[in-house]
Amino acid sequence: VIKLLYSPTSPFVRKVLVVARERGLENRIERVAATAHPVNRNDAIAAINPLAKVPAAITAEGLSLFDSRVICEYLDSLAGAQLFPPAGPARWSALTCQALADGMVDAAVLVRYETHLRPQPLQWAAWRDAQTGKVERALAGLEATLDQWGAGLTIGSIAAGCGLGYLDFRFPDLHWRQSCPRLAAWLEAFSARPSMQATVPRDTH
Ligand SMILES: N[C@@H](CCC(=O)N[C@@H](CS)C(=O)NCC(=O)O)C(=O)O
């Protein structure tokens, strides 16, 4: 089995779980709940990933793997690579889509930390707004490139689906569907996949 340190609300963990389901590997994953926090380091996570972020995994052979991109590619390879195409234009395009979606989520997570974790007197509105701007430009980028990545099931479309799902979960007031109607229609169809349905983020408390 593969031990996966996970949190039920992390969009990066969700990518891993979606890949596992899409490749029929969910029985090979043992989930270990782990709360990551950017200030209060979780030593159980840090023992595997010095960056103390989830997801982090230990393979059956005892390899420590992180981050989500590496764990996803590892899982895909176990079932005969499909979601990560071989070197060539399809691969560069899928990886760039993943980078855009992951980068959008990185900025959104920073906004969330700024507004929910950082003490009020230390908060910096211009910094929060700049990160929100990155989220908005990433959304516009996904909308503009939908024709390149939207049709297939790759690590790019999975990252986009999980990233958009995170925005809906944590930033319902962003109303991104107004400016990205094609992306909105795409997500509606993509969200119907059983792998996406089984991994919808929810707060546990
Ligand atoms: N690039 C990493 C990002 C992972 C990440 O940011 N995880 C968040 C939870 S959504 C985390 O562990 N944050 C704790 C921290 O920032 O120290 C990946 O793709 O796995």
The ligand as a Gaussian input file, in Angstrom:
#p B3LYP/6-31G(d) Opt

LIG

0 1
 N        2.987000      22.345000      -4.587000
 C        2.356000      21.599000      -3.522000
 C        1.410000      22.486000      -2.735000
 C        0.849000      21.796000      -1.517000
 C        0.187000      22.768000      -0.543000
 O        0.302000      23.994000      -0.667000
 N       -0.544000      22.203000       0.435000
 C       -1.144000      23.031000       1.469000
 C       -2.526000      22.508000       1.825000
 S       -3.674000      22.858000       0.518000
 C       -0.278000      22.916000       2.713000
 O        0.141000      21.838000       3.077000
 N        0.002000      24.062000       3.370000
 C        0.816000      24.125000       4.548000
 C        1.940000      25.100000       4.390000
 O        1.838000      25.988000       3.513000
 O        2.907000      24.998000       5.136000
 C        1.631000      20.400000      -4.125000
 O        1.354000      20.418000      -5.329000
 O        1.405000      19.400000      -3.421000

